[in-house]
Amino acid sequence: MDTAGQQKPNAKSMSIIVTKGTLDWAYPPFILATTAAAMDVKVSMFFTFYGLPLLKKKLDLQISPLGKPDMAMPMMGMHMKMPNLVAAIPGVNAAATTMMKNLIKKKGVASIEDLREAAVDSDVEFIACQMTLDLFEFDKKDMIDGIKLGGAATYMERALESDINLFI
């Protein structure tokens, strides 16, 4: 509080490097960004490598149980884990994605599209990695409006000024 007893606005800032773009990995950066923005934290998100497709206008997010031995889905009144071997069966990724999307909807969790829109509405800065854009031959016109282009130096400028830095 200041000397007049008024609540001071939060002058904190946060930078997030978003490196993963699967359905399950898309939630943490957007939830943290929108929560921080709601707490008056200035947020900058730097999307690179496999996180960059989260800025595409049309999202087609998938999930795979491969390499996630701790992934347990609530089924038949308990939590069922899928062994890695099951993930090699054709169609398992699509089934796991459908199950996760149904669970998200059933539990009333916001979609990634909704969280992304909330971040935009909260003035979260979105920076697309120019190198990754070029590397994967993405076109900026396929990305949502309002993003900035930048590279490692752009991220470093934000990170050096930030109170909180997250790598997701």
C-alpha positions in Angstrom: 0.0 0.0 0.0 1.1 3.5 -0.6 1.2 6.4 1.9 -2.4 7.3 1.2 -3.5 3.7 2.1 -4.3 2.9 -1.5 -3.5 -0.6 -3.0 -0.5 -0.3 -5.3 -0.8 -2.0 -8.7 1.4 -5.0 -9.2 4.5 -3.9 -11.2 5.7 -7.5 -11.7 6.4 -9.1 -15.1 6.7 -12.6 -16.3 8.1 -14.2 -19.4 7.2 -17.7 -20.6 9.0 -19.8 -23.2 6.4 -22.1 -24.8 8.2 -25.1 -26.4 5.5 -27.8 -26.6 2.3 -27.8 -28.5 0.4 -30.9 -27.6 -3.0 -30.6 -26.0 -1.8 -31.5 -22.5 1.3 -29.2 -22.7 -0.7 -26.3 -24.1 -2.6 -25.8 -20.9 0.1 -24.8 -18.4 1.5 -21.7 -20.2 -2.0 -20.3 -21.1 -3.4 -21.0 -17.6 -0.3 -19.4 -15.9 -0.3 -16.4 -18.4 -4.0 -15.6 -18.0 -3.9 -16.0 -14.2 -0.8 -13.8 -13.9 -2.5 -11.2 -16.2 -5.6 -11.2 -14.0 -3.2 -10.4 -11.1 -1.9 -7.4 -13.1 1.3 -9.1 -14.0 2.7 -8.0 -17.4 3.1 -11.3 -19.3 5.2 -12.1 -22.4 5.0 -15.5 -24.1 7.7 -16.6 -26.5 6.5 -19.5 -28.8 9.3 -21.5 -30.3 9.8 -24.9 -31.9 6.8 -27.2 -31.2 5.1 -24.5 -29.2 4.8 -22.2 -32.2 1.8 -24.0 -33.7 -0.2 -22.9 -30.7 -0.4 -19.5 -32.5 -2.0 -20.9 -35.6 -5.5 -19.7 -36.3 -6.7 -23.2 -36.6 -5.6 -25.5 -33.9 -5.5 -29.3 -34.2 -4.1 -30.3 -30.8 -3.4 -34.0 -30.1 -2.2 -36.0 -27.2 -0.1 -39.1 -27.1 0.4 -41.5 -24.1 3.8 -42.5 -25.6 6.6 -41.6 -23.2 4.1 -40.7 -20.5 4.0 -43.6 -18.1 2.3 -41.5 -15.4 -0.6 -40.5 -17.7 -3.7 -41.9 -16.0 -7.2 -41.3 -17.3 -10.3 -41.6 -15.1 -12.1 -44.6 -16.6 -14.6 -47.2 -15.1 -14.4 -45.6 -11.7 -10.6 -45.7 -11.4 -7.5 -44.2 -13.0 -6.2 -46.3 -15.8 -2.6 -46.0 -17.1 -1.6 -47.0 -20.6 1.7 -48.8 -21.1 4.0 -47.3 -23.7 3.4 -50.4 -25.9 -0.3 -49.5 -26.3 0.7 -46.1 -27.7 2.3 -47.9 -30.7 -1.1 -49.3 -31.8 -2.7 -47.3 -34.7 -5.5 -45.0 -33.5 -4.4 -44.8 -29.9 -3.3 -41.2 -30.2 -6.7 -40.2 -31.7 -8.5 -42.2 -29.0 -6.4 -40.6 -26.2 -7.0 -37.1 -27.7 -10.8 -37.8 -27.9 -10.9 -39.0 -24.3 -8.9 -36.0 -23.1 -11.1 -33.5 -25.0 -14.2 -35.2 -23.6 -12.9 -35.1 -20.1 -12.0 -31.4 -20.5 -15.5 -30.6 -21.7 -17.2 -32.8 -19.0 -15.2 -31.1 -16.3 -16.0 -27.6 -17.6 -12.3 -26.7 -18.3 -11.8 -23.9 -20.8 -10.5 -24.9 -24.2 -7.1 -23.8 -25.4 -8.8 -21.5 -27.9 -10.7 -19.9 -25.1 -7.6 -19.5 -22.9 -5.7 -18.1 -25.8 -8.4 -15.6 -26.5 -8.5 -14.7 -22.8 -4.7 -14.1 -22.9 -5.2 -11.8 -26.0 -8.0 -9.9 -24.2 -5.7 -9.5 -21.2 -2.9 -7.9 -23.3 -0.5 -10.9 -22.9 2.3 -10.3 -25.5 2.7 -13.2 -27.9 6.1 -13.4 -29.7 6.5 -16.0 -32.5 10.1 -17.2 -33.0 11.1 -16.0 -36.4 13.8 -18.7 -36.7 11.2 -21.4 -36.0 8.7 -19.8 -38.4 11.4 -20.0 -41.1 12.7 -23.5 -40.1 9.3 -25.2 -40.2 8.1 -23.1 -43.2 5.2 -21.6 -41.4 3.6 -18.4 -42.7 2.6 -15.5 -40.4 -0.7 -15.2 -42.3 -1.6 -18.6 -40.8 -1.1 -17.3 -37.3 -3.5 -15.4 -35.1 -3.6 -11.6 -35.5 -1.5 -9.4 -33.2 1.5 -11.5 -32.7 5.0 -10.1 -32.8 8.0 -11.7 -34.5 11.3 -12.0 -32.7 14.2 -14.2 -31.9 16.4 -15.2 -28.9 17.5 -11.6 -28.4 13.8 -10.5 -28.2 13.1 -13.2 -25.6 16.3 -12.3 -23.6 15.2 -8.6 -23.5 11.9 -9.7 -21.9 13.5 -12.3 -19.6 16.1 -9.9 -18.3 13.4 -7.4 -17.3 11.1 -10.1 -15.9 10.5 -11.0 -12.2 9.4 -14.5 -13.2 10.8 -16.6 -16.1 9.2 -20.0 -17.0 10.3 -22.6 -19.5 7.3 -24.8 -20.5 
